[in-house]
Every structure is written in C-alpha cells, then in structure tokens.
Amino acid sequence: MAGKTPPIAIGKPVPDFEAAATGGKPVRLSALRGKNVVLYFYPKDDTPGCTLEGRDFRDHHDQFRKLKTVILGVSRDDLGSHDKFKGGQCFPFELLSDPDEKICRLFDVIKEKNMYGKKVMGVERSTFLIDDEGRLRREWRKVRVAGHVAEVLAAVKALQD
C-alpha cells in the first residue's frame, strides 16, 4: 500500500502483542520489559535452515541470558509442531505460534517466495532486537543462517555499552 507507515521502525516502541507459546503460557511482549528481546522469525519447524538457526541460538543462549536478553522464535506452525521441534532440539527458549500471521504481519515478514517454481507467500527469515524499554533497536531481513547469531549477539553487547 502506498503511503502506509510501517508498523515498526528502528528507535520506535514496538506495539504490544501476545501469542501462544511453548512452555504452556502465552507470551506478551510488554511483560518482558526490563529485558532485551531477540525475536527471530523462521519459515517452518524441523526444516534444515530453521533447525540450524535454532541450534545456533540454543548454543549461544547462556551468553544472551547473561546480557538480560530473551530469545523467542516465531513461525506459523502450531504449538504441537513447536513442542516437538523445541523438545527434539533441546531449545532453552520458547517458540511462538502465529498461525493467523498477526505478529508476522506486524513485523512485515510475509513475503512472496519461489517454491519449486511456484509463487507462494511465506515467512522471510528475519530477526529483530527489541531493547529493555520495548523499542526496536536492530533488524535483520533476508537472513543467512551462517554467522547470524554471532552478529545478533554482538548487537546485544553493543546495547550494553
């Protein structure tokens, strides 16, 4: 839409949202104030790139935690799929289920993709860093998995300085 203001912008507060999450309780963004939040969007549970990205966040989780940073993965998969994925990969962070794409659309990550020659709408791998006051500080779009988590960790460390 021409002239439409993006729902989120660097330096601006991120609108509050709530989503069903693994762990049995919904997650509300405003309840995480006082901590940084890394919100990473990925296309699908148990696929190669998404598994590698999740493992990388898992393997760096303690470093993020020490920097008072919560990691949340988001996809359109249902909670049953998320629970299986999280358990199978031993993720120490929650996965948010967004089947109606409300959060995906808020962050503008639903994009046209080419799957086996067919055009489909899907989640573009993207990560957002929200500071402890709820403002968007960084965004990464069209993410390549290799080296991405280290870059996000460096950005969180820079917030501390």
Summary of the structure (lengths in Angstrom):
residues: 161
radius of gyration: 15.0
end to end distance: 38.3
largest distance: 46.4
contacts: 469
relative contact order: 0.23
helix: 32%
strand: 29%
